[in-house]
Amino acid sequence: MTQNQESRGVLVLVALTSLFAFLYYFHRNQILLYGDAEGHINIARRVFDSRSPGPLQLGTVWLPLPHLLLMPFLISDWAWRTAVGGSIPSMIAYGFSAIGIFRLVRASSSKKFAAWFAVLILAGNPSLIYLQVTAMTEPVYLALFVWAVLYLAEFAEAVSAADWPAARRSLSWCGLVLAGCTMTRYDGWIAMAVAALAVLVIAFRARNAPDAASLQKPVLRFLLVCATGPVLWLAYNTAVYRNPLEFANGPYSAKAIEHRIVQASHPGTDDPWLAELYFVRAAEMNLASSTGAAKLWLLLAALGTLLILRRPNSWPLLLLWIPLPFYALSIAYSGVPVFVPDWWPFGVYNLRYGLQLLPAVAVFSAVALDSALSVITSKPARLSLAFAASGLWFWGAILASKMPASYLEAVHNMQGRVALQERLAIELQRLPPNSSILMALRDFPGAPQRAGVHLRRLINENDQRLWIQPHDEEGLWVRALTNPRQYTDYAVGFAGDPVDAAATQHHLLPISSLEVAGQPRATIYRTR
């Protein structure tokens, strides 16, 4: 069986898993539990459905590629309202992740079973299975990251074999995929930098080989393509927000959000070692519901990492461990908290970040299994080991499927918020269909989405930037807050937000009020 046929078999298995999971969670109305998923969907939608449509509606902080991928699937009002359009890119990415993992292991493994075992670990992870039916960015990034490492490994192998056409081809694809990584999540920035360094090392070591000079221009193009994402994003923030680092220190940055939500410093602040422990604990919760089983997976992956060092040209696979330093530094210095339920402060926040270690665990656990199968000469012993490894995975998957970590995080943080937005959506549907509404979308973008209220009917905080109306020093949002009766028919305020304050100041007539435990009171006002 050729590698393409094997990859098609992987794709069929993963596609069925993805579709079944989607139908299960969609039937339970649980694909829109994450507030970030609502945000991603509505950022993509407002590029063509808002008071001032266009690419400048992509906002800041969140990188733009996931929103650009979402846009074609959100043109349909039904796909937008139900969030089905938000699931499609994640589900496609899930399939590509599995194929990439299969090819990574298959290329260096003498046993086909090891490659399938890696697919089981990654694609059979209940936490990833839930996340891939949502509009979150993690599934898309994981796919790009896995393929970037795959192309880098193929480049190293081709250079070692002096196969320069294959080396140039792999390098070109690696650069494009890394550029995609840098425009999907900030994890990709450090991944790109490390991969670029690895390419330079490989090219330098091969400099004396015959025809190695043919790599010089491809390597230069690779570096330029890799740098495209960060350069464009810095330029975009400079042009739109007058601050190239708006995504890092602006009002919607991770640090600013932490200051608004978390009173005390989160665990790991200014302490990379403690931050690393919290990240690894989050990874364990995503790997298995049992701490012992999770530590066993990490131990197996560590063993596989040591074994990979003995294989020539396999060291690029070590890039799969990049999330370890990245998240340690992010938690310590960038205002990115990770809370786990069994450690202080006993919360559930950003648990899904632990999934970034899943490709490393899948690949290196499979490498360890492959090495064990290779040294065992007895066929019954090999079958027993393969059966035991499959049983370990199956046992862990069954236990974790009862409450996947990513699902636990979504339910824990969003139940009250979802309930408020669903009730508010019912009230919004009762308003006249052509009426205009003043409403802040930062915290509750899912209400108009669920109601099917087009964003072009709303005046919100995204209508305040100078680039929308260059000669308007205040912006539509500020003018509407100053005089809501002139610009809108209705206003939706949440206790403590600017719209609620404006409604109180101008003595607007409340026509409906909603209260949900743990959430700010929502009030609909008539402005005229």
N, C-alpha and C positions, 0 to 999 in steps of 0.2 A: 504494500500500500504506500503510495507516494505521500510526501508531506502535505501537499494540497488536499488530498483526500482525507488525511487525518485531521487537518484543520477544519474541513467541512463537517466532519463528525463532531468535533468540539463545538462548532457553531450551532449545529442542530440541537445538541444537548443543552447548551447555554440559552439558546433562544426559547426553548420550551420552558426552562426554569424561569426565565425573565417574564414570559407571558403569563405563566401561572401565578407568579408573585404579583404581577400588576393587577390581574383580575381579582385576586384575593383582597388586596389592599384597596382597590378602587371600589369594590363592592361594599367594603366596610367604611368607605369615605375617609380614608387615612393617607392619601397620597399628598395631602396639603397640610400636614401637621406642623411642618417647620415654617417659622416665620421667615427665615432666609429664602426658602423655596418660593413663598409668595413674593418676596422682594425681587428675586431673579425674574420671575414670570412677568411681573408688572414693569420692571425696567425694560425688558425686551418689548413688551406691548406698547409702552409709551413712545418708543422710537417712531411709530407710525400712527399711534392713537393718543393724542394729547393736544393741548392748546398750541404747542409749538413743536411739532414733530420734527425729527431729524436725528442724526448721529450724536449731536451734543446732548441728547437726553440719556445717554449711556451712564451719566453720573460719574462718581469717583469711588475710591476704596475698592469696590469689586472690579476685577479686571473684565474686559469687554467680550472676550471670545465666547464664553458660555451664553451670553445674552444674544450675540449674533447667531449662534447656532439654534437658539430657541425661536427666533423671530419667525421663520417660515412655518413653524408648527403652531403658532399662536395667531395667525391671520384669521382663522375660523373663530367666531365668537364662542361657539360651543367648546372648542378645544381650550380656549382661554378660560372660560368660566369654570369648567370642570377640572382644569389643570392637566388634562390628558396630554395637551401639547407640550407641557413641561416635562413629562416623563420620557418622551421619545428619544431625545438626545442621550439621556442617561442610560436608557436601555440599550441603545446602539453601542455606546461606549463600554458598557458591561461586557458585551459580546467580544469587542475588540480586545479588551483586557485579557479575557480568557485565552483567546487565540495567541496573543503576544506571550503570555506566560508559557503556553504549550510549546511555542517555537523556541523560547529561551532555553527551556530545559531539554527539549528534544535535540537541539543542536549539540549539546555537550554530554548527552546521556546515551549509554549503550542499551538502556532498557526503556521501551515504550511506556511501561507501566509508571515509571518515575514522572514522565511528562503528564500523564493523566492524573497522577496523584497531586501534582502541583495545581492542575486545573480544579480538582475537587476542593483543595484547600481555599483557593481564591474564589471561584464561582459558587462554591457551596457554603460560603460564609454567610450566615443569616443576617448579620449586620449590613453587609454590602448588598445582599439581596433586597433588603428593605430600601436602602438608600438609592438603589438604581431605579426605583419606581417614582422617585421624587425629582424635583428640578434643582437639586443641590449640585454643587460644582465638583465634589469629590470623585464621583464615578468618571466624569470626563477627564479630570486630571490624571487619575490612576491609569486610564487607557493610554494617554499621551506619554506619561512617564515610563510605563512598561515598554512601549514601542521605541522610545528614545534610547533606553538601555539596550534593547534588542539590536537596533541599528548600530549603536556604538560597538557592541560585541561583534557584530558581523564585520564592521570596519576593521577592528583589530585582527580578526581572523584572516580577512582578505589581504591586509598589509603583510601579515606573517607569511602568507602563501605567495606574496608578490603578484597577486591578482589585482592589478591596478584598476581595470574597469569596474570590477565589483566593489573595490574600495571607494572609488569616486561615487558610485551609485549609492552605497550605504551611507556615505558621509553627507550627500545631498539630502537624503531622506531624514537623517538624524538632525540636521540643521533645521529643516522645516518643522519637524515634530517638536524640537526643543523650543522653537519660536512660539509654537502653539502652547507649550507648557508655560512660557513666560507671560502669555496673555490669558491664562486661565486661573492660576493661583500663584501667590508669591513664593510658594515652595519651588516653583519652576525657575525662579531667578537664581537660587543657589545651585539647583540641579544643572542649569545651563552653564554656570561658571565652572563647576567641577568637571562637567563633561567636556567643556572647551579646553580645560587644562589637560584632561586625559588625551584628547585628540592631539594636542601639541606634543605631549610626551611620546605618543605612538609615532607621530610623523618624525620627530627628532631622532628616535631610535632607529628608524628605517632610512635615515638620510643617505647612507652610503650604499643602499641597495640599488641594483640596476633599474633605471627608469623611475626612481623614487622622486625625481624632480617634477614628474607629472602631477604630484600631489600638492605642489605649492599653491597654485591658483585655487583648486577645490577647497583647501584648508582656509585660505583667505575668505573665499565666498561663504564658507561655513561659519566663520567667526562673525562676518557682517550680518548674515541672516539671523544668527542667534541673538545679536545685539538689537535687532530691529524692534522686538517687543518692548523691552524696557525703555528704549529711546523714544518710541512713539508715545508710550504712556506718560513719560515725563513731559514731553512736548504738549500732549493733550491737556494735562493738568495745568501747565503753564498758560496755555492759551485760554482755557475756560475759567480757571479759578485763580489765575494770577499767582499760582504757587505750585512749583513742580512737585512738591512733596505733600500736596493736599491729601492724598490717600493715606499718608503716614501720620500727619499731625493736624489734619483738618477736623471739623466738628463731627464728622461721621467716621473718623478713624477708630481703630481698635482701642487706642489709649483714651480717646475722648468718651467712647461708649463705656469703658470700664469706670471712668471717673463718675459717670452719671449713674451707673447701676451698682457698682461695688464700692462700699464705703471704705473698707480697709484694703490694704495690699493683698493680692491673691497669693496663694502658696507658690513659691519659686521666684518671686520678684527679686531681681538682682542676685539670684542664686541658681546658676545653670545646673548644678548637680541635683538640687531638689526639684527643679523644673523637669529635668530628665526623668526622675523617678515618677513624677505625676504623669508624664507622657507615656512612659512604659506601662504604668498601671492602666491607663486608658486603652493602650494597645492590647493588654491582657484581657480586658473586659470585652473587647471586640473579637478576640480569638476564641474565647470559651467562657461559659458562665462559671466554670469551676476554676479557681485560682491555680490549683495543682495542674490541671490539664493545660491551662494557658502557659504556665512556666515550662511545662514539658515541650510545648511547641517552640518556645523561644530557645530552649536548650538544644533542641534538634536543629533549629536554624543556625545557632552558633556553631554547632559541630559541622554543619554543611559549609559554613563560611570558612572554617579552617581547612576543610578538604578542598575547597575550590582554589585555594592558593597553590595547590600542588598541580593544578591543571594549566598548561600553557595557554596564554591568550584569553583566560577566563576571568582575569582580574577586573575587567569593566563591570562585571556583575555586582561588584562591591558597591557600586553607586546606588543600589537599591536600599542601602542603609542611610542614605542622605537625610531622611526625615529625623533621625536621632539627633544630630547636631542642630538641624534647622529649628525643630520645635523646642529644644532646650533653650536656644537663644531667643526665640519668639516669646516664650512664656516668661523668660527672665527679664527681657529688656523691651519688648514691644507691646506690652499690655494685652497679651493673649492668655486669658486664664483657662485652665483646664481643671474642672472639679470632678472628683470621683466619689461615689456614695459612701465608701467605707473609709475614707480619709478626710481629715479636716479640710474644709468646713462642711463636709458631708453633703455636698450638692451634686447636681448632675448638669454639667455644662461642657460643651465641646468634646464630649466623649468620642464623637465620630472621628476626631483627628487621629485617634489611634489606628484607624484603618489604613493610614499611610504606610504602616509597616507590613501590611498584609502581603504585598508582592515579594518582599524580602523573605518573609516566613515561608511563603509558598515555594519559592525557588530553592532556597537553601535547605529546607526540610526535604524536598525532593532530591537534592544533590546528596544529602546524607543517606537517604533510602537507596538511591542508585549505587552508591559506594558499597553499602552493605550487601545489596543483591549481587554485586559484581564479585565479591570475595567469597560468597557462599557457593560451593560447588554442588551441593545436594539440591535437586529440584524440589523435593518435598519441603526442605527447609526454606527455600526461596518462596514457595507458595505460602508457607505458614507466616513468614515475615510480611509478605504482601497482604495477606488476610488480616494480620494483626494491625498493620498500618491503616488499612481501610476501616477496620473496626474502630480504631482510635478516632479517625476523622468523623465517622458516622455517629459515634457516641457524643463527641463534642458538639457536632452540628445539631443533633436532636435536643440536647440540653439547652444550647444557646437559642434555638428557634422559639422557645417559650417566651423570651423577652430579649430580642437582640438589642445590643447596646445603643445603636443609632435610633431604634424605635423607642427605647426607654427614654432617651434624651428628648425626643420630640414630644412624647406624651407628657413627660414630667413638666416641661416648660411651656406647653402650648394649650393644654386642655381648656383653661379658662379663657384664653385669648380666642381660641377657635369658637367657643360657645358665644362669646360676645359678638364676633364678626358674623356668625351665622344669623343671630337675632337682628343685628343691624342691617344685614343684607335684606331681610324680609321687609324692614321699614323703608329701605331705599327703593325697593321695587314698587312701593306704593306712591312714590312721588311722581309727578307728571313726567312723561317720557322725555320731553325736550327741555326740562328745567336745568338750570346751572347750579352747581353746588360748590361751596367753599369748604375744603376738608384737607387736613394734613394727612399725608400718606405714609409718613416715616414708620409708624408703629403698627398701623392696621390697614395695609393695602389690600388685604383679602376680602374686606367687606364689599366694596364696589365690584370687585372681580366676581365674587359669588352671586351678586345681584345682577351681573351683566350690564352694569352702568358704564358706558364708554368713558374712557379717561379724558376724552376731549370735552366732556361735560363738566369736568372738575377744574377748579383753580386750586393748586396745591403748592407746596414749598419748592417744587422743581420749576416753578414759573417766576423765580426771583432773580435769576442770573442776568448779568448785563448783556450777555451775548444773545439773549432772546430778543430784546428790544434795545439796541445799542444806544438810542437817544433817550431812553427811559432810565433815569438815575435810581428809581425805586424798584421797578419791576412790578408785574401784575399781582404777584402774591402780596406784596407789601401794600399796594394800593387797595386791594380787596379787603385786607384786614383793617385798613384805615377807614374804609367806607363800604362795608359789605352790602348795604342796600343798593348801591349804585351798580355793583358788578355781578351779584348772584341772586338767585331766587331762594336758595336754602343754604344753611351752614350746618356742618356736623362738627361738634366740638367734643373733645375728651378732657375730662377734668384736669386742669393744669396746663393744657396746650394753648398755643396762640389763638386758635379759633374760638375756644371757649372764653378766653380772656376778652377777645374782641366782641363776642356776643354779649357778655356782661356789660362791657363799657357802653355799647350802643343799645342796650335794653331790647335785644331781639326777643321775639316771642317763641318760647319753647313749645313744640308740638308733640314731642315724644322723648322719653328718657329711658335708658336701659342701664341696669346694674347687674354685674356678674361678680361674684366673690373673687377678690384678688386682682381685679381689673379696674381701671379708671371708669367713672360713670360716662356714658356716651349720651349726648343730647342732640336732637335735631331741632334746628331753629328755622322759623320762617323769617326771611329778611324783608319781604315786601308785603 
